[in-house]
Structures are given as C-alpha cells and as structure tokens.
Amino acid sequence: MTVNKNANPPIAPRRGPLDFLRPSHSHTATSATLLLTLSALTSRVIGLMREQFIAYRFGAGPQTDAYNVAFFLPELINYLLVGGAASITFVTILDRYRADNDEMEGERALSIILNTMVLVLGTAILIAEIFTPHYIRIYFDPASPEGILCTHITRILLPGQLFFFCGGVLTSVLLVRKQFSFQALSPLIYNICIIAGGVLLADRIGVSSLGYGALAGAYLGPFLLNAYGAYRAGMRYQPLLDFKHPGLREWVRLSLPLMLGVTIITLDNQILGYFAKHGAGDITRLTYAKRLFTAPTAIIGQAAGAASMPFFASLFGRKQFATFAAAVNRSVTSLIAFSVLGSAVMIALARPSVDIIFRRGSFHAADSIATASYFGIFAISLAFWTAQSIYARAFYASGETFMPMLAGTIITITSIPIYWQLHEHFGVIGLAWASNIAILLQTGTLATLAHRHSLVPLFGPAGTPYAGPNWPEIARAGFAGLVSLAGTTLVLHFLPQPQTYRGDITAIALGGSVWAALAATTLHFTGSKILLQLRDRIF
C-alpha cells in the first residue's frame, strides 16, 4: 500500500469569533455563560422598553396593579404543578440516559412525562379559569373594576403556562447537548410580543392587550422556538402514556419536593403585592423597581446559573465530586464579587436611572422618586439573589431537591411576619427591606446546608478543591464596592443634576465614570484578580 505524501490533510472548519451563536454549537461553560449573559442583557433591555411603554401608556394606578397581579395565579400554578423548574429536573434525568448511551429511552421518557403533565396541567388550568375570581379576592374585590380587569387578564394568561412547561421540557433536550442558542432567544421573543400586543391593541382593549401579547409570546418563544430546536437536535415526539415508566417516576421524585414546597424566590412578588394592595399604584411601583432590579440579577446570576446547570450535573454524574465542588465555588466567588460591585453603582445611580427609564407620559415624578427608593433598597441584596441561584442548582445537579424545598418552605413561612411587621412600621418601603432579609436567609441557609452535607464547602484547606469560595477576593470586591459607592454618591451630591432627561443622562454618565474609575483603581491596588478574569472571559 502506497501513501500519497502530497495528499492534503483534512482541514478543520474555521471558527469565527461569533461561532458560539450558531444554534447547533456545543458550548463550554464559559461560552454558554457568555451567550446567556448577552441574551439576558438584550432581553432585559427589551424588557425595560416594555416597562417604559406600559408606564408611559398606563402609568401607575389601579389598572396596572390589576395587570401585574394577573400574573400571580398563572405563575403559582406553574410553580406548584411543575416545580417552576421543568428544564432543571429534566436535564438531570436526560443526562443520566445520555451517560448510559440510551438516548432513545430518554426520548421515550421525555415524551411520557410531557404527555402526562400536559393532562395534569391542562386540567389545573381549566379549574383555575373557573375559580379565578376566588383567587383574585386576595388582592381585590372581584366585583370592583380592577378586580374584574384582573380576572379577565388572568384568564388570558393561564393557558400560557402550558407553553412555558412544554418549552421547559424541550429546552432540556438542547441543554444536555450543551446547546443554548434557542434558550437565549426565547425571552427576547416573549418580551417583543408583549410590546407588540400593547402597541397594536392598547387603543382598542386597553391594558388587556398586554395579556394577549404575553400569551402569544409564550407560544412563539418558549414553546415553538424550543420545539423547533429540539426537532433539529433529533428529538422526536411520541404520543405515549405509561404511568409506570421509571423515567416518569424519577421525574416525580425530583420534582415533587419542588411542587410541594414554596420558596421566597417564587413568592416574594406575591407577598409584596399582598401587603402593598391598599395603596393605588403601590403594587405597580414596587413591581417596576423589582423588575429593574432583576435585570442585573438575570444578567449576572440567572444566566450563569442556567449555563452551569448541565456542567454541574455532568460532573456530579461522573462522580467527580471535588471538581464539582470547586466549580460551584468558583461560580459563587465570581458572582458575589461582581454583584457587590454592581450593587454599588445601582444604589448610587438609582434616582437618575429610574427617572430616565420610567418618568414620562402617565408615570409622574412622584412615582419615579418612590420607585427609585425601592430599587436602591432591592439593589443591596444583589449578591444574595445571584449566589442562591448557583447553590440551588448545585443541589438539583446532585439529584437532591427535598432539602432545599424544605428549607425554602420554612424560610418563606418564617419570613411572612417580617414582611408584615416592617410594612406595619415603615409602610411600602419596609417591604423592600423585608424582601432583602428573606433572600439573605434563603441564601445563607442553602450555603450552610451545602456545606454541612459535604456538597459544596464554605471553608476548607487552602489550595484544595474543598477550599470553599475565595473569601479574600470577595472581601476585596466588597471594599471596592464601598469605595466606589461612597465616591460616586459624594460627586453626585456636590454636583447635583436637575431631574430632566438631559440631567439624568449627565448624572448617569458622570456617576458611572466615577464608579468605574474608583472600582478599578481599588481592585488594582488591593491585588484583586477580578478584572483579569473579566478580560480573559471576554477576549
């Protein structure tokens, strides 16, 4: 046999800098985090445009309170019946089938679970449609104009939970293949549809137009887009029912604790809404502040959490426990460090940021001032919201859902008196502080449980995978956050800007520059590696 020495070796396909955007691209943890961070950033920008439109068109009053409350029952049903985490539990199950080279049986299990839960969830939605007024009574008199409006919008939104659930199941097919592009696009489509519904229909049917937009967005984004992605990935739906299938039993075992328990992560908005219901527009102003706060929460925390879940599950499934613990602690360290820096700039620029985003049309200066105060308080807890998302996924990746459920339920029950007392003594602003206290308890408990059960250590021998989070690095970031917050606040105090569009832009540009300069300088002189890590991830 002769060898042709002149034969050209196979040429590997060229990879461009945007190759990670391809739908079929198999991601690393870093590229997945980058993609989902970009998606979260874009989605939140569109989400803020959505809130701007709602604030401009409808302001802050009884009808926007009704619109915001209308989401509570659909979200509660989704959480109680599917644990609010369909893709998370499915990733764990499908990853095991994939590890055993039995993907065909994994597809069969997925179809069986999907069909079973569509029957269960569909029945629950029909019942909820009938009894919606009884739930709305918690917030409004069902016979009042806002009660009637809230009931109407709730009934529009309820079927969307079927699309969210099915989309979550189909997303898991892509996640186990480390494909994140369709998941990244889903929230963009959802938010665009809400805006489109308002623009096209608001003049004819009022605030209900937003509900129809949300329903269309749930179908086109989370469901249809992920269904197409799963089909491209090779998944074929099977119309099967088998209540004895081991995959269905495993899913019930993992998801039942999430269904039975409640956490402050899910119920915080509903608790805030319950106590704030007595003042017209208070629910809306709190909701705007919380949604503005959740923008960096999603960008910093949820994107990293969603991206890390398949990799955590894979490491734990291969019994690489030391690598698993080290990976979780690296994520926790980075998220807390970036979060405390983010909190500093959010608190310092709360007033001009809220003002420039919301104050126009029917949303007045007094609404903006109140919303900014709530937003500044929420911003303090950014590190806790981002860290808890990683600890929770560490538990889910290990197949443990009962322990975090039980802890979350206990914390939620014990937190309700905190909301009540702080609201009683300090009014609506006390609710923002109560929310911070509740998430602090939630995060601290999850971290402690992970440490005590030798899942993810909080402290350990230096230089080992069990060393815990990098506390010195977190301390350096915390110090930089305090310095930058103090410096930015002082500059804006001595160089105040008028509450106008131009003044807000000037305040944000000036304050943001001071914050960035002080934070970077402090990190450099304290020996922090955060900036180097950020540079390496981007470039």
Legacy VTK file of the C-alpha trace (Angstrom):
# vtk DataFile Version 3.0
C-alpha trace
ASCII
DATASET POLYDATA
POINTS 539 float
0.000 0.000 0.000
1.434 3.350 -1.040
0.911 6.571 0.795
0.404 9.754 -1.116
2.696 12.152 0.709
1.210 15.057 -1.182
-2.326 14.338 -0.030
-3.737 17.228 1.860
-4.745 16.506 5.441
-8.338 17.250 6.357
-8.842 20.897 7.117
-10.680 21.701 10.291
-13.577 24.103 9.784
-12.704 27.678 10.566
-14.193 29.064 13.725
-15.100 32.718 13.822
-15.446 34.867 16.932
-19.249 34.590 16.710
-19.280 30.830 16.166
-20.845 30.329 19.601
-24.051 31.944 18.287
-24.755 29.013 15.946
-27.844 27.062 17.113
-26.040 23.705 16.945
-22.855 24.935 18.646
-21.851 22.747 21.620
-20.859 25.170 24.347
-18.327 25.187 27.115
-19.340 26.602 30.495
-17.655 29.916 29.609
-19.199 30.299 26.135
-22.640 29.262 27.461
-22.391 31.860 30.215
-21.333 34.496 27.675
-24.201 33.640 25.330
-26.845 33.596 28.056
-25.424 36.778 29.559
-25.754 38.500 26.182
-29.266 37.084 25.875
-30.198 38.244 29.372
-28.759 41.693 28.678
-30.675 42.023 25.410
-33.824 40.583 26.952
-33.656 42.988 29.874
-33.145 45.931 27.548
-36.254 44.870 25.631
-37.970 44.195 28.965
-37.182 47.725 30.110
-38.594 49.026 26.818
-41.707 47.008 27.619
-41.951 48.556 31.084
-41.299 52.017 29.604
-44.207 51.542 27.225
-46.503 50.319 29.994
-45.501 53.175 32.310
-45.905 55.752 29.519
-49.233 54.373 28.313
-50.874 53.364 31.585
-48.869 54.997 34.420
-49.079 53.587 37.962
-52.611 53.048 39.180
-55.405 50.510 39.698
-55.343 49.135 36.128
-51.582 48.495 36.156
-51.925 46.980 39.627
-54.549 44.644 38.150
-52.267 43.774 35.233
-49.320 42.934 37.491
-51.427 40.856 39.898
-52.858 38.929 36.921
-49.529 37.108 36.569
-49.591 35.771 40.135
-52.039 32.858 39.713
-50.545 31.527 36.429
-47.056 31.656 37.924
-48.255 29.957 41.112
-49.867 27.101 39.159
-46.715 26.644 37.111
-44.612 26.505 40.255
-46.878 24.201 42.278
-47.511 21.692 39.493
-44.173 21.542 37.701
-41.903 22.924 40.374
-41.143 26.005 38.279
-38.026 24.175 37.081
-39.014 21.773 34.309
-35.786 22.105 32.369
-33.626 21.757 35.509
-35.058 18.395 36.593
-35.196 17.098 33.022
-31.541 17.942 32.472
-30.605 15.739 35.416
-32.681 12.833 34.084
-31.695 13.107 30.430
-28.036 13.457 31.336
-28.201 10.068 33.042
-29.766 8.430 29.960
-27.120 10.099 27.803
-24.320 8.870 30.078
-25.710 5.319 29.720
-25.805 5.662 25.896
-29.571 5.161 25.945
-30.843 8.378 24.401
-33.760 6.632 22.659
-35.170 5.585 26.027
-34.514 9.116 27.258
-36.672 10.457 24.414
-39.383 7.981 25.300
-39.281 9.037 28.953
-39.415 12.692 27.964
-42.500 12.156 25.780
-44.270 10.196 28.514
-43.580 12.859 31.132
-44.574 15.629 28.734
-47.894 13.983 27.852
-48.725 13.157 31.462
-48.053 16.653 32.720
-49.920 18.313 29.847
-53.004 16.386 31.022
-52.428 17.359 34.650
-51.509 20.969 33.965
-54.285 21.389 31.399
-56.869 20.172 33.918
-55.493 22.527 36.561
-55.682 25.464 34.147
-59.324 24.718 33.332
-60.171 24.625 37.045
-58.227 27.850 37.610
-60.125 29.568 34.794
-63.368 28.813 36.616
-62.214 29.834 40.090
-60.049 32.824 39.165
-62.321 35.353 40.944
-61.859 33.498 44.234
-58.076 33.856 43.995
-58.285 37.490 42.912
-60.229 38.196 46.122
-56.889 38.040 47.974
-55.898 41.321 46.280
-59.076 42.996 45.012
-62.818 42.881 45.363
-63.726 40.665 42.371
-66.719 42.918 41.628
-64.615 46.109 41.541
-63.349 47.482 38.199
-59.766 46.427 38.985
-60.987 43.027 40.206
-62.939 42.419 37.004
-59.977 43.551 34.900
-57.529 41.392 36.856
-59.786 38.341 36.476
-60.042 38.923 32.729
-56.274 39.264 32.191
-55.537 36.286 34.454
-57.798 34.093 32.322
-55.948 35.255 29.219
-52.559 34.392 30.737
-53.387 30.990 32.245
-53.094 28.879 29.031
-49.608 30.272 28.541
-48.359 28.074 31.369
-48.792 25.041 29.116
-46.457 26.652 26.600
-43.916 27.518 29.304
-43.934 23.960 30.648
-43.637 22.284 27.249
-40.929 24.746 26.309
-39.030 23.948 29.502
-39.172 20.231 28.711
-37.980 20.751 25.142
-35.226 23.092 26.324
-33.736 20.256 28.364
-33.135 18.292 25.146
-30.885 21.114 23.971
-29.230 21.748 27.333
-27.913 18.194 27.698
-26.302 18.686 24.284
-24.777 21.962 25.582
-26.816 23.942 23.015
-28.113 27.230 24.423
-28.950 29.434 21.433
-32.686 28.716 21.324
-32.979 29.213 25.072
-31.184 32.531 24.636
-33.686 33.746 22.009
-36.893 32.674 23.800
-37.184 35.574 26.291
-36.454 38.105 23.539
-39.439 36.904 21.527
-41.627 36.833 24.638
-40.888 40.456 25.550
-41.241 41.683 21.968
-44.682 40.083 21.732
-45.883 41.853 24.890
-44.784 45.198 23.442
-46.408 44.360 20.105
-49.676 43.447 21.820
-49.751 46.799 23.590
-48.803 48.835 20.518
-51.336 47.123 18.251
-54.266 46.669 20.622
-53.996 49.131 23.532
-56.207 51.753 21.900
-58.973 49.169 21.386
-58.894 46.975 24.514
-56.645 48.836 26.964
-54.232 47.105 29.319
-55.681 43.677 28.427
-53.697 43.972 25.190
-50.541 43.221 27.187
-52.053 39.923 28.331
-52.751 38.827 24.772
-49.207 39.805 23.824
-47.819 37.720 26.706
-49.871 34.697 25.634
-48.648 34.991 22.033
-45.086 35.425 23.276
-45.280 32.283 25.439
-46.350 30.273 22.390
-43.885 31.714 19.875
-40.846 31.987 22.171
-40.544 29.421 24.988
-42.633 26.774 23.180
-42.436 26.990 19.379
-38.807 28.107 19.132
-37.558 25.391 21.518
-39.754 22.786 19.786
-38.011 23.634 16.523
-34.615 23.472 18.253
-35.369 20.079 19.801
-36.531 18.769 16.421
-33.294 19.986 14.816
-31.353 18.214 17.563
-33.037 14.914 16.625
-35.741 14.658 19.266
-38.959 13.039 18.018
-42.168 13.406 19.990
-44.060 10.206 20.802
-47.771 10.217 21.822
-47.281 7.809 24.723
-48.679 7.382 28.227
-47.100 4.977 30.695
-47.665 5.797 34.359
-45.275 3.018 35.419
-42.309 4.189 33.353
-39.186 4.582 35.534
-38.367 7.928 33.890
-41.743 9.345 34.948
-41.233 8.049 38.474
-37.758 9.588 38.619
-39.106 12.936 37.424
-41.847 12.849 40.040
-39.262 12.023 42.720
-37.137 15.001 41.725
-39.991 17.429 41.057
-42.448 16.551 43.831
-40.441 18.354 46.520
-40.339 21.430 44.278
-44.105 21.195 43.791
-44.910 20.725 47.469
-42.600 23.405 48.766
-42.605 27.157 48.344
-39.633 29.487 48.327
-39.174 33.190 48.704
-37.744 33.183 45.170
-41.196 32.393 43.796
-43.497 34.061 46.291
-41.638 37.306 47.006
-43.580 39.288 44.396
-46.901 37.881 45.565
-46.156 38.660 49.206
-45.094 42.186 48.253
-48.284 42.585 46.251
-50.485 41.347 49.089
-49.176 43.881 51.610
-48.955 46.733 49.067
-52.506 46.312 47.750
-54.044 49.046 49.920
-52.389 51.973 48.098
-53.337 52.677 44.483
-50.245 52.200 42.330
-48.060 50.804 45.126
-48.040 47.316 43.582
-47.019 48.804 40.243
-44.223 50.965 41.679
-42.822 48.034 43.654
-43.094 45.824 40.568
-41.254 48.324 38.379
-38.480 48.601 40.979
-38.220 44.827 41.281
-38.163 44.281 37.528
-35.485 46.905 37.085
-33.521 45.185 39.846
-33.958 41.742 38.280
-32.264 42.962 35.087
-28.738 42.763 36.575
-29.853 39.761 38.629
-30.630 37.890 35.427
-27.551 39.171 33.622
-25.141 38.319 36.445
-26.813 35.404 38.199
-29.512 33.598 36.272
-27.517 33.406 33.037
-24.554 31.880 34.878
-26.850 29.543 36.795
-28.658 28.313 33.692
-25.386 27.858 31.824
-23.724 25.987 34.687
-26.536 23.505 35.378
-25.688 20.949 32.633
-21.997 21.076 33.533
-22.682 20.646 37.266
-24.960 17.677 36.507
-22.348 16.118 34.235
-19.552 16.448 36.841
-21.679 15.036 39.640
-23.000 12.230 37.428
-19.411 11.173 36.679
-18.682 11.245 40.426
-16.074 13.989 40.078
-17.131 15.454 43.409
-14.016 17.515 44.103
-14.168 19.123 40.654
-17.903 19.692 41.146
-17.374 21.479 44.469
-14.552 23.599 43.052
-16.661 24.591 40.031
-19.573 25.663 42.211
-17.336 27.716 44.497
-15.647 29.416 41.544
-19.069 30.435 40.259
-20.162 31.651 43.682
-16.964 33.688 44.122
-17.258 35.379 40.741
-20.960 36.123 41.096
-20.696 37.610 44.582
-17.678 39.717 43.597
-19.342 41.154 40.503
-22.635 41.561 42.366
-21.269 43.740 45.162
-19.669 45.998 42.549
-22.967 46.080 40.669
-24.893 46.915 43.836
-22.662 49.954 44.379
-23.438 51.541 41.021
-27.134 50.591 41.185
-27.572 52.265 44.580
-25.600 55.367 43.587
-27.473 55.852 40.309
-30.927 54.686 41.416
-32.670 58.057 41.101
-31.491 59.088 37.606
-31.776 55.520 36.287
-35.400 55.097 37.323
-36.206 58.630 36.251
-34.845 58.269 32.727
-36.445 54.858 32.190
-39.932 55.397 33.578
-40.782 59.084 34.097
-42.781 60.060 31.042
-46.395 60.099 29.948
-48.675 58.835 32.726
-45.772 57.976 35.070
-45.033 61.124 37.073
-42.087 62.476 39.097
-43.567 61.292 42.426
-43.910 57.773 41.013
-40.281 57.902 39.864
-38.948 59.029 43.253
-40.817 56.269 45.117
-39.745 53.605 42.620
-36.102 54.726 42.855
-36.110 54.366 46.643
-37.439 50.804 46.389
-34.923 49.977 43.650
-31.983 51.255 45.715
-33.006 49.052 48.644
-33.506 45.973 46.456
-30.047 46.554 44.956
-28.379 45.826 48.298
-29.365 42.157 48.023
-27.993 41.514 44.507
-25.202 39.207 45.732
-27.683 37.025 47.638
-30.016 36.603 44.657
-27.165 35.612 42.338
-25.428 33.268 44.803
-28.597 31.390 45.724
-29.181 30.517 42.060
-25.845 28.669 41.999
-26.357 26.878 45.327
-29.846 25.777 44.290
-28.551 24.350 41.021
-25.774 22.553 42.851
-28.448 20.704 44.832
-30.516 19.985 41.708
-27.459 18.709 39.823
-26.787 16.252 42.648
-30.364 14.962 42.438
-31.316 16.486 45.808
-34.496 18.568 45.704
-36.185 17.764 49.024
-33.665 19.518 51.264
-33.715 22.930 49.507
-37.515 22.681 49.229
-37.960 22.080 52.936
-35.549 24.855 53.838
-37.205 27.262 51.398
-40.664 26.498 52.744
-39.616 27.077 56.343
-37.863 30.326 55.430
-40.885 31.569 53.476
-43.266 30.873 56.357
-40.988 32.495 58.917
-40.400 35.491 56.638
-44.053 36.483 56.312
-44.151 38.062 59.815
-41.062 40.070 58.805
-42.930 41.499 55.794
-45.954 42.223 57.997
-44.024 43.938 60.774
-41.823 46.060 58.528
-44.831 47.091 56.437
-46.748 47.916 59.598
-43.976 50.172 60.914
-42.412 51.630 57.754
-45.024 51.281 55.025
-44.217 50.142 51.488
-40.513 50.885 51.851
-40.405 48.367 54.712
-41.499 45.679 52.239
-38.343 46.224 50.180
-36.219 45.723 53.300
-38.219 42.605 54.204
-37.520 41.165 50.752
-33.794 41.670 51.323
-33.911 39.950 54.718
-35.824 36.997 53.270
-33.345 36.389 50.427
-30.453 36.711 52.884
-31.994 33.929 54.976
-32.623 31.820 51.857
-29.074 32.124 50.523
-27.397 31.645 53.884
-29.436 28.531 54.579
-28.683 26.943 51.190
-24.964 27.651 51.571
-24.920 26.220 55.098
-26.809 23.077 54.065
-24.477 22.516 51.108
-21.509 22.817 53.469
-22.896 20.587 56.225
-23.776 17.822 53.765
-20.306 17.944 52.165
-21.736 19.001 48.835
-20.124 22.435 48.469
-17.832 23.577 51.308
-17.892 27.093 52.699
-14.468 26.719 54.302
-11.661 24.227 53.846
-7.904 23.724 53.423
-6.406 26.391 51.179
-5.175 25.208 47.799
-7.557 22.233 47.629
-10.803 21.750 45.677
-12.582 21.908 49.048
-11.233 25.323 49.996
-14.621 26.998 49.661
-15.308 30.332 47.948
-12.398 32.735 47.601
-13.275 34.895 50.602
-10.266 37.250 50.276
-11.295 38.013 46.695
-14.876 38.640 47.803
-13.582 40.956 50.556
-11.518 42.922 48.028
-14.561 43.310 45.791
-16.643 44.391 48.776
-14.126 47.051 49.716
-14.012 48.291 46.111
-17.798 48.437 46.107
-17.893 50.561 49.257
-15.215 52.956 47.974
-16.901 53.384 44.592
-20.346 53.828 46.192
-19.079 56.491 48.583
-17.149 58.349 45.892
-19.988 58.302 43.368
-22.536 59.439 45.945
-20.325 62.344 47.042
-19.691 63.502 43.467
-23.416 63.480 42.644
-24.156 65.258 45.928
-21.749 68.118 45.270
-22.534 68.248 41.532
-26.310 67.720 41.539
-28.094 67.400 38.215
-31.657 68.575 37.503
-34.410 65.956 37.255
-34.661 66.311 33.492
-33.838 64.000 30.610
-30.510 65.743 29.988
-29.769 65.949 33.702
-30.400 62.231 34.169
-28.066 61.336 31.292
-25.378 63.608 32.713
-25.771 62.106 36.197
-25.551 58.556 34.870
-22.523 59.317 32.678
-20.712 61.237 35.430
-21.594 58.810 38.218
-20.860 55.750 36.090
-17.419 57.097 35.162
-16.557 57.859 38.794
-17.783 54.431 39.908
-15.785 52.610 37.212
-12.603 54.561 37.932
-12.810 54.103 41.706
-13.761 50.420 41.483
-10.995 49.576 39.014
-8.370 51.535 40.961
-9.327 49.954 44.275
-9.359 46.451 42.780
-5.914 47.050 41.274
-4.307 48.307 44.478
-5.842 45.545 46.619
-4.464 42.866 44.268
-7.828 41.614 43.029
-7.902 39.284 40.014
-11.487 40.155 39.057
-10.569 42.489 36.206
-8.142 39.928 34.753
-10.834 37.240 34.917
-13.304 39.534 33.182
-10.774 40.348 30.448
-9.982 36.671 29.902
-13.665 35.759 29.622
-14.388 38.469 27.105
-11.262 38.097 24.988
LINES 1 540
539 0 1 2 3 4 5 6 7 8 9 10 11 12 13 14 15 16 17 18 19 20 21 22 23 24 25 26 27 28 29 30 31 32 33 34 35 36 37 38 39 40 41 42 43 44 45 46 47 48 49 50 51 52 53 54 55 56 57 58 59 60 61 62 63 64 65 66 67 68 69 70 71 72 73 74 75 76 77 78 79 80 81 82 83 84 85 86 87 88 89 90 91 92 93 94 95 96 97 98 99 100 101 102 103 104 105 106 107 108 109 110 111 112 113 114 115 116 117 118 119 120 121 122 123 124 125 126 127 128 129 130 131 132 133 134 135 136 137 138 139 140 141 142 143 144 145 146 147 148 149 150 151 152 153 154 155 156 157 158 159 160 161 162 163 164 165 166 167 168 169 170 171 172 173 174 175 176 177 178 179 180 181 182 183 184 185 186 187 188 189 190 191 192 193 194 195 196 197 198 199 200 201 202 203 204 205 206 207 208 209 210 211 212 213 214 215 216 217 218 219 220 221 222 223 224 225 226 227 228 229 230 231 232 233 234 235 236 237 238 239 240 241 242 243 244 245 246 247 248 249 250 251 252 253 254 255 256 257 258 259 260 261 262 263 264 265 266 267 268 269 270 271 272 273 274 275 276 277 278 279 280 281 282 283 284 285 286 287 288 289 290 291 292 293 294 295 296 297 298 299 300 301 302 303 304 305 306 307 308 309 310 311 312 313 314 315 316 317 318 319 320 321 322 323 324 325 326 327 328 329 330 331 332 333 334 335 336 337 338 339 340 341 342 343 344 345 346 347 348 349 350 351 352 353 354 355 356 357 358 359 360 361 362 363 364 365 366 367 368 369 370 371 372 373 374 375 376 377 378 379 380 381 382 383 384 385 386 387 388 389 390 391 392 393 394 395 396 397 398 399 400 401 402 403 404 405 406 407 408 409 410 411 412 413 414 415 416 417 418 419 420 421 422 423 424 425 426 427 428 429 430 431 432 433 434 435 436 437 438 439 440 441 442 443 444 445 446 447 448 449 450 451 452 453 454 455 456 457 458 459 460 461 462 463 464 465 466 467 468 469 470 471 472 473 474 475 476 477 478 479 480 481 482 483 484 485 486 487 488 489 490 491 492 493 494 495 496 497 498 499 500 501 502 503 504 505 506 507 508 509 510 511 512 513 514 515 516 517 518 519 520 521 522 523 524 525 526 527 528 529 530 531 532 533 534 535 536 537 538
